[in-house]
Amino acid sequence: MSKRSRGRSRSQSRSRSRSDGLRIRALIALAVLAVAVGIAVTMPIRLGLDLRGGTQIVLETRSTPTTDADAEATDRTVEVLRGRIDALGVAEPTIVRSGDHRVVVELPGVQDPQQAADVLGRTAQLTVHSVLGPAEVTGKPGDTGAEKEAGNPGKAGEAGEAGKADSDRSGERVLPDESGRPLRLDGAALTGQDVKGADARFDQQGGAGWHVTVDFEDAGSDRWARVTGEAACHPAGDDRRRIAIVLDDKIISSPQVDPSVACGAGISGGSTRITGSFDDAEARELALLVEGGALPVPVETVEQRTIGATLGDEAISAGTWAAVVGTALTALFIIAVYRLMGALAAVALLCYGLISYAALAAIGATLTLPGLAGFVLAIGMAVDANVLVFERAREEQAARGRPSTRSALTAGFRSAFSAIADSNITTLIAAALLFFLASGPVKGFGVTLGIGVLASMVSALLITRVLTEFAASRPSVLRRPRLTGIAGTGPVRDALLRRDPFLMRRPRRWLAASGAVLVLAGSGVLARGLDFGIEFTGGRLIEYSTATEVDPERARTALAEAGFPRAVVQSSGDHGLTVRTEELTDDEAAAVTGAVGALGGDTVKVRDELIGPSLGEELRRDALIALGLALGAQLLYLAARFRLLFGTAAVGALAHDVVVLVGVFAWLGKPIDGVFLAALLTVVGYSVNDSVVLFDRVRELLGKDRGTPFARLANRAILQTLPRTVNTGTGAVLILAALAVLAEGSLTDFALALLIGVVVGTYSSVFTAAPLAVELHGRAAGRRTPRRAGRADPTAEKPGSRRPRRQEVSQGEV
């Protein structure tokens, strides 16, 4: 076989192999899209309460002298609360355990904090007490109701020693009965753990009407027999013949023992009946409280958030418009830069949105307000992988002189894969830290961001590749190579080629400039301080929508006169007002609402958030841990993938970005809250992308050329990756600008933080990370090879020397 025939045979074999690979990838892409469409159509995504309105309450279980509030006790608490909420008929409630001691309850449509507390019911332990007699103390009235009697459906029994011990430990107390009359109560003889169940029933045959039947556990049955037997020793009409059932420091029922019960015998048999002048609603409520109040441990409300439906609708509308406008602007931009390939990448972006939505629906994730912002942001980040591929394809065509656009694209995907993988993994690290260390909406943001990153890789490396390689193999495209958008080098690269600036000639000047920016921004923390949100300080935040615009200064004066001199008042839009104070009772919150309503006319509460001080302290600690772990994880990953030198330089640039972003928010007086934490950790993951792409190129150049000074190689890597940096940054800025302009409230601050982070991160990757790497490399080289008198530094470039451009092009530079 001739040499020409063998060459033709190898070319045909490679062509068949590429075609087979394209078919396989196309089938996989179609299967992924088909599954995504099926999930999107059949499984609607759940919206968080901040998007659809409602109340979220976080309860924390507390240990008692007899019971530890461990994970098992919290699980039992969840089941009790779930039964109570289900019985009250709240539509689509959500109740889950968070950690070992927290229970998160979401009540859609419930927009009144007091109503939300009523829906949850009383959350303390249920206890049963013997009545020692009337008290000479006036207590606050309890629930109204008629005096009830207890029947005797079973045989006698004896009390257990455990009940006696519980009573001795608990001590006496004074509480008002249903009519408001104070009673002296003995220690708890039974607790909620002794109650098996309760049911409201109607007695048609006996004519007793509605009554409540209570069933006890085995040990509870013995204790009930003992306490009723002791009460039966007192005459009828004596308060000491009564048994008090207490829930949440309130006597919910205090029936007398039936006269037929003998002294010392008590009521046994595992169940009892509470009778009285009940109607059906009162009987069911009492049964619900008796059974649902049987919590294994007491609980305390540590967080409460209420979002009005109107505010949720506005957030969805703003986020949707931001996504549509931002995606359209980004699509137009990449089409203008990359023409046909850009148009196909825009189609892949739409597929990315579909895949992300389907993935969120499939795992049952809840889309929250920060999660919606993360979804919008991930659209901008999805552009990055496409830009990396197209820029490498441009380099391949220009540097290698490939006649085939499809071959250039194949080489571009192969060359860009390591940079795409490394940059996305660093973002996934930040998303994982958000998921494992944060809570509530910020945790939801981490889920959305992580899914977005994975979906962007599928979109770029699978769908974009199938579309672009198929288009590049069409004869009409082969005849018009300029239509592809990757046949030329692009205006940014052309300008860099003409000027060929040596940016790393004096790296210390860039480090000095970065240091100046760092000091200027960081001084804002010292000069202005940080305005921590209630997530970190604890307290209450209430947002109002008023009929007329209210001046914040007038509102501060009115609240000070109403007894709230430390209230922080800020305007929110044209007719919005936000009031932030320390913890308030519901009555105090009503007083704040009255003071605001007197100034603004018809006033509607659109948001109400209550954070306990212990939770605020915990969130502050978790924020610092998350930030420290994010920087440490970035360093370890980059050191493993590249060198410790590169990892140190990248993490140094990250620390620079974090301080600058925090300092700018301090100067602007913006709140440091949970949404800002989400933005900050996103910046940690996002800004490192540029450093990863840059150092990936430096590593590639080092593998090809060991003789060129490191500063020159770093400069060459900057010039080669700068077009990608500019195009990716522009795409992200378009998305975030749309979010900042169209969104309101916390979404605006979120977009502002990310805009600052993108700009500062782009700058620091070139003018902080790269100069720092050059300086660290020079110091390391100096330690390895001490200079001798009269001997030149082998890594230094000779004055006036310059490599011919043709030689640099042969090493991969265009």
FENMO-V258190 format. One record per residue. N is the residue number from 1. SS is DSSP state (2 for helix, 1 for strand, 0 for the rest). PHI is phi as a letter, one per 40 degrees, with the letter a starting at -180 (999 if undefined). Layout:
n=<N;N>
ss=<SS;SS>
phi=<PHI;PHI>
//
This chain:
n=<1;2;3;4;5;6;7;8;9;10;11;12;13;14;15;16;17;18;19;20;21;22;23;24;25;26;27;28;29;30;31;32;33;34;35;36;37;38;39;40;41;42;43;44;45;46;47;48;49;50;51;52;53;54;55;56;57;58;59;60;61;62;63;64;65;66;67;68;69;70;71;72;73;74;75;76;77;78;79;80;81;82;83;84;85;86;87;88;89;90;91;92;93;94;95;96;97;98;99;100;101;102;103;104;105;106;107;108;109;110;111;112;113;114;115;116;117;118;119;120;121;122;123;124;125;126;127;128;129;130;131;132;133;134;135;136;137;138;139;140;141;142;143;144;145;146;147;148;149;150;151;152;153;154;155;156;157;158;159;160;161;162;163;164;165;166;167;168;169;170;171;172;173;174;175;176;177;178;179;180;181;182;183;184;185;186;187;188;189;190;191;192;193;194;195;196;197;198;199;200;201;202;203;204;205;206;207;208;209;210;211;212;213;214;215;216;217;218;219;220;221;222;223;224;225;226;227;228;229;230;231;232;233;234;235;236;237;238;239;240;241;242;243;244;245;246;247;248;249;250;251;252;253;254;255;256;257;258;259;260;261;262;263;264;265;266;267;268;269;270;271;272;273;274;275;276;277;278;279;280;281;282;283;284;285;286;287;288;289;290;291;292;293;294;295;296;297;298;299;300;301;302;303;304;305;306;307;308;309;310;311;312;313;314;315;316;317;318;319;320;321;322;323;324;325;326;327;328;329;330;331;332;333;334;335;336;337;338;339;340;341;342;343;344;345;346;347;348;349;350;351;352;353;354;355;356;357;358;359;360;361;362;363;364;365;366;367;368;369;370;371;372;373;374;375;376;377;378;379;380;381;382;383;384;385;386;387;388;389;390;391;392;393;394;395;396;397;398;399;400;401;402;403;404;405;406;407;408;409;410;411;412;413;414;415;416;417;418;419;420;421;422;423;424;425;426;427;428;429;430;431;432;433;434;435;436;437;438;439;440;441;442;443;444;445;446;447;448;449;450;451;452;453;454;455;456;457;458;459;460;461;462;463;464;465;466;467;468;469;470;471;472;473;474;475;476;477;478;479;480;481;482;483;484;485;486;487;488;489;490;491;492;493;494;495;496;497;498;499;500;501;502;503;504;505;506;507;508;509;510;511;512;513;514;515;516;517;518;519;520;521;522;523;524;525;526;527;528;529;530;531;532;533;534;535;536;537;538;539;540;541;542;543;544;545;546;547;548;549;550;551;552;553;554;555;556;557;558;559;560;561;562;563;564;565;566;567;568;569;570;571;572;573;574;575;576;577;578;579;580;581;582;583;584;585;586;587;588;589;590;591;592;593;594;595;596;597;598;599;600;601;602;603;604;605;606;607;608;609;610;611;612;613;614;615;616;617;618;619;620;621;622;623;624;625;626;627;628;629;630;631;632;633;634;635;636;637;638;639;640;641;642;643;644;645;646;647;648;649;650;651;652;653;654;655;656;657;658;659;660;661;662;663;664;665;666;667;668;669;670;671;672;673;674;675;676;677;678;679;680;681;682;683;684;685;686;687;688;689;690;691;692;693;694;695;696;697;698;699;700;701;702;703;704;705;706;707;708;709;710;711;712;713;714;715;716;717;718;719;720;721;722;723;724;725;726;727;728;729;730;731;732;733;734;735;736;737;738;739;740;741;742;743;744;745;746;747;748;749;750;751;752;753;754;755;756;757;758;759;760;761;762;763;764;765;766;767;768;769;770;771;772;773;774;775;776;777;778;779;780;781;782;783;784;785;786;787;788;789;790;791;792;793;794;795;796;797;798;799;800;801;802;803;804;805;806;807;808;809;810;811;812;813;814>
ss=<0;0;2;2;2;2;2;2;2;2;2;2;2;2;2;2;2;2;2;2;2;2;2;2;2;2;2;2;2;2;2;2;2;2;2;2;2;2;2;2;2;2;0;0;0;1;1;0;2;2;2;2;0;1;1;1;1;1;1;1;1;0;0;0;0;0;0;0;0;0;2;2;2;2;2;2;2;2;2;2;2;2;2;2;2;2;2;0;0;0;0;0;0;1;1;1;1;1;0;0;0;1;1;1;1;1;1;1;0;0;0;0;2;2;2;2;2;2;2;2;0;0;0;0;0;1;1;1;1;1;1;1;1;1;0;0;0;0;0;0;0;0;0;0;0;0;0;0;1;1;0;0;0;0;0;0;0;0;0;0;2;2;2;2;2;2;2;2;2;2;0;0;1;1;1;1;0;0;0;0;0;1;1;1;1;1;1;1;1;1;1;2;2;2;1;1;1;1;1;1;1;1;1;0;0;0;0;0;1;1;1;1;1;1;1;1;0;2;2;2;2;2;2;2;2;2;2;2;2;2;2;0;0;0;0;0;0;0;2;2;2;1;1;1;1;1;1;0;0;1;1;1;1;0;0;1;1;0;0;0;0;0;0;0;0;0;0;0;0;0;1;1;1;1;1;1;1;1;0;2;2;2;2;2;2;2;2;2;2;2;2;2;0;0;0;0;0;0;1;1;1;1;1;1;1;1;1;0;2;2;2;2;2;2;2;2;2;2;2;2;2;2;2;2;2;2;2;2;2;2;2;2;2;2;2;2;2;2;2;2;2;2;2;2;2;2;2;2;2;2;2;2;2;2;2;2;2;2;2;2;2;2;0;0;0;1;1;0;2;2;2;2;2;2;2;2;2;2;2;2;2;2;2;2;2;2;2;2;2;2;2;2;2;2;2;2;2;2;2;2;0;0;0;0;2;2;2;2;2;2;2;2;2;2;2;2;2;2;2;2;2;2;2;2;2;2;2;2;2;2;2;2;2;2;2;2;2;0;0;2;2;2;2;2;2;2;2;2;2;2;2;2;2;2;2;2;2;2;2;2;2;2;2;2;2;2;2;2;2;2;2;2;0;0;2;2;2;2;0;0;2;2;2;2;0;0;0;0;0;0;2;2;2;2;2;2;2;2;2;0;0;0;0;0;0;0;2;2;2;2;2;2;2;2;2;2;2;2;2;2;2;2;2;2;2;2;2;0;0;0;1;1;0;2;2;2;2;0;1;1;1;1;1;1;1;1;0;0;0;0;0;2;2;2;2;2;2;2;2;2;2;0;0;0;0;0;0;1;1;1;1;0;0;0;0;1;1;1;1;1;1;0;0;0;0;2;2;2;2;2;2;2;2;2;2;2;2;2;2;2;0;0;1;1;1;1;1;1;1;1;1;0;2;2;2;2;2;2;2;2;2;2;2;2;2;2;2;2;2;2;2;2;2;2;2;2;2;2;2;2;2;0;0;2;2;2;2;2;2;2;2;2;2;2;2;2;2;2;2;2;2;2;2;2;2;2;2;2;0;0;1;1;0;2;2;2;2;2;2;2;2;2;2;2;2;2;2;2;2;2;2;2;2;2;2;2;2;2;2;2;2;2;2;2;0;0;0;0;0;2;2;2;2;2;2;2;2;2;2;2;2;2;2;2;2;2;2;2;2;2;2;2;2;2;2;2;2;2;2;2;2;2;0;0;0;2;2;2;2;2;2;2;2;2;2;2;2;2;2;2;2;2;2;2;2;2;2;2;2;2;2;2;2;2;2;2;2;2;2;2;2;2;2;2;0;0;0;0;0;0;0;0;0;0;0;0;0;0;0;0;0;0;0;0;2;2;2;2;2;2;0;0;0;0>
phi=<999;c;c;c;c;c;c;c;c;c;c;c;c;c;c;c;c;c;c;c;c;c;c;c;c;c;c;c;c;c;c;c;c;c;c;c;c;c;c;c;c;c;b;c;c;c;c;c;c;c;b;b;g;i;b;b;b;b;b;b;c;b;c;b;d;b;b;c;c;c;c;c;c;c;c;c;c;d;c;c;c;c;c;c;c;c;c;c;g;c;c;f;c;b;a;b;c;b;g;c;b;b;b;b;b;b;b;c;g;c;b;b;d;c;c;c;c;c;c;c;g;c;b;c;c;c;b;b;b;c;c;c;h;c;b;c;b;c;b;c;c;c;c;c;i;c;c;b;b;b;c;b;c;b;c;c;a;b;c;c;c;c;c;c;c;c;c;c;c;c;g;c;a;b;a;c;c;c;c;g;c;c;b;c;b;c;c;c;c;b;b;d;c;c;c;c;a;a;a;c;b;b;c;c;c;c;g;c;g;c;a;b;c;b;b;b;c;c;c;c;c;c;c;c;c;c;c;c;c;c;c;c;c;b;c;c;g;c;d;c;c;c;b;b;b;b;a;f;f;b;c;c;a;a;c;c;c;d;d;c;c;c;c;g;c;g;b;b;h;g;a;a;b;b;b;i;c;c;c;c;c;c;c;c;c;c;c;c;c;c;c;c;c;c;c;c;a;c;b;b;c;b;a;a;b;b;b;c;c;c;c;c;c;c;c;c;c;c;c;c;c;c;c;c;c;c;c;c;c;c;c;c;c;c;c;c;c;b;f;c;c;c;c;c;c;c;c;c;c;c;c;d;c;c;c;c;c;c;c;c;c;c;c;g;c;b;c;b;c;c;c;c;c;c;c;c;c;c;c;c;c;c;c;d;c;c;c;d;c;c;c;c;c;c;c;c;c;c;c;c;g;c;c;b;c;c;c;c;c;d;c;c;c;c;c;c;c;c;c;c;c;c;c;c;c;c;c;c;c;c;c;c;c;c;c;c;b;c;a;g;c;c;c;c;c;c;c;c;c;c;c;c;c;c;c;c;c;c;c;c;c;b;c;c;c;c;c;c;c;c;c;c;c;c;d;c;c;c;c;b;c;c;c;c;g;b;c;c;c;g;c;c;c;c;c;c;c;c;c;f;c;b;c;c;c;b;c;c;c;c;c;c;c;c;c;c;c;c;c;c;c;c;c;c;c;c;c;b;g;b;c;c;c;c;c;b;b;g;h;b;b;b;b;b;b;b;c;b;c;b;c;d;c;c;c;c;c;c;c;c;c;c;h;b;c;c;c;b;b;b;c;b;g;c;b;b;a;b;b;b;b;c;d;b;c;c;c;c;c;c;c;c;c;c;c;c;c;c;c;b;g;c;b;b;c;b;a;a;b;b;b;c;c;c;c;c;c;c;c;c;c;c;c;c;c;c;c;c;c;c;c;c;c;c;c;c;c;c;c;c;c;b;b;c;c;c;c;c;c;c;c;c;c;c;c;d;c;c;c;c;c;c;c;c;c;c;c;c;g;c;c;c;b;c;c;c;c;c;c;c;c;c;c;d;c;c;c;c;d;c;c;c;c;c;c;c;c;c;c;c;c;c;c;c;a;c;c;c;d;c;c;c;c;c;c;c;c;c;c;c;c;c;d;c;c;c;c;c;c;c;c;c;c;c;c;c;c;c;c;c;c;c;c;b;g;c;c;c;c;c;c;c;c;c;c;c;c;c;c;c;c;c;c;c;c;c;b;b;c;c;c;c;c;c;c;c;c;c;c;c;c;c;c;c;b;c;c;b;d;g;b;c;c;c;c;c;c;c;d;g;c;a;c;c;c;c;c;c;c;c;c;h;c;b>
//
